[in-house]
């Protein structure tokens, strides 16, 4: 294998309308291992490539429940078992005083789950990725929109896929070396 | 009637959130060029050097404090809290506007927030950093501050979770962490933009490392948007809780002037009031110096002024209620507190507070004042002074004459108190100066979504 393996084919578009239409047609044509890149979030775009459910909300819910239990459990344990102090005859388990720290830890754990969960599900940090090999791809963080069909897709065939992408009317098509 | 119609007409024609004629690439270029290509200016260097001087003053003041102890300050018994707590509450209040703008206004779909949220969040971080320092150095033994956190120590001692001061530790540290993460998550796509636009290889690598390989994949954006929305939803109750907990530091105590249930809402409103004043004081020079008037328009100034006016009125209601309850409760100590504010040794401070926080800001009812940057800047300064005075009245005037006149006293801040306070002002501005030049001060990707061509037309 002297030739470099191909990671996929990349088509460039100018407007959000074009990329969304192209992504829809690609998905409808049966290509499943595809991705689209845009300089800002476009809800229609992730729907178009068939990505309907992300699990971020579930991760945050789990984080929140853990935080809530940790917060209350910690205070209960400290106040009644580890270090009970009689303050003016008040009960050791004085739950109204424990609400605030429980609330704060619920928020803290949910926030940590949201940020690190999102990064982990996205596979970030990832310093190297094949798409960065395409020079024009630097515009993906400025004003251009890209659609990639991965070579790992079962329907992928270099000539046919290229012809298909050409039929979507992109500005250019480039190979993504892996 | 005609005047009302004219007002409505003027409202319809009000300034847009983003000036027309911009495209994805001009928005990107205009904001990122402030960081990447703008040459160093004499003014910036002079500002940084001046603030660096103040940072050194802070180091001197804190260094001497560590050497000598809190006796160098004006605090005595009965006024054990003094400047440290006044400044703590003032700074943390200022921090609230950043989270309010980024989280609450996002949930309310106020898209005009997109051009001011980034630097308002940075302002929050720096203000919270300044705030957090004060209770720490006020303990007198800051090197054992970690005793406030629950950890299995060899002493077998645990924090007292029935104490509002421990609630404060949790509220402020959660707030600082959340603000930092929220701000950083918002920065990731913009850091990728800077990475792709930077020419110098080292600058490229630095931004690249921070952007963590962000490539704008649709799947990533989907998770990103969910996470960002949830962060906003989590930060909203959090920001309201933080100043509520700060107010519990007072309200749970039995000192007259502190022991009142109106404190939480009135503290939160005051926090947002001073926070928006600080946002305006920063936005007005930034937009003219860095040529960002297309993005921070008259509309932003006017909206911020309206928020200030509304929260200022809530604060005014708080003052009125305090005074009313002093009379209506029939409690002689509460009645004396009111008398002491109006006629006691600190009466001049109280009247200045009323003028700064209630009197002067009423000019914001007039549209002309809300859209004039210079006047807005001045009104904001007055509000910040007024809010500082409010905290001074709450901390010092309540403490200096409580139940027994044998334990009355006076509070005189020393030069070290003033050095520490001015020092934190310097630290805050020092951080802001650097932030302006090394990170995009306006969220670039959120500005792109404000352009009409970013909307996908239905097929």
Interface residues (C-beta under 8 A of the other chain):
Chain A: X15 X16 X17 X20 X21 X23 X35 X36 X37 X38 X39 X40 X41 X42 X43 X44 X45 X46 X48 X49 X51 X54 X56 X57 X60 X74 X75 X78 X79 X82 X83 X85 X87 X90 X94 X97 X98 X100 X101 X103 X104 X105 X107 X108 X110 X111 X112 X114 X115 X117 X118 X119 X121 X122 X124 X125 X126 X127 X128 X129 X131 X132 X137 X138 X139 X140 X141 X142 X143
Chain B: X23 X24 X25 X28 X150 X156 X157 X158 X159 X160 X161 X162 X166 X167 X170 X171 X174 X177 X178 X181 X182 X184 X185 X189 X192 X193 X195 X196 X197 X208 X209 X212 X213 X214 X215 X216 X217 X218 X219 X220 X221 X222 X223 X224 X225 X226 X227 X230 X231 X234 X235 X237 X238 X241 X245 X248 X445 X446 X448 X449 X453 X454 X455 X456 X457 X459
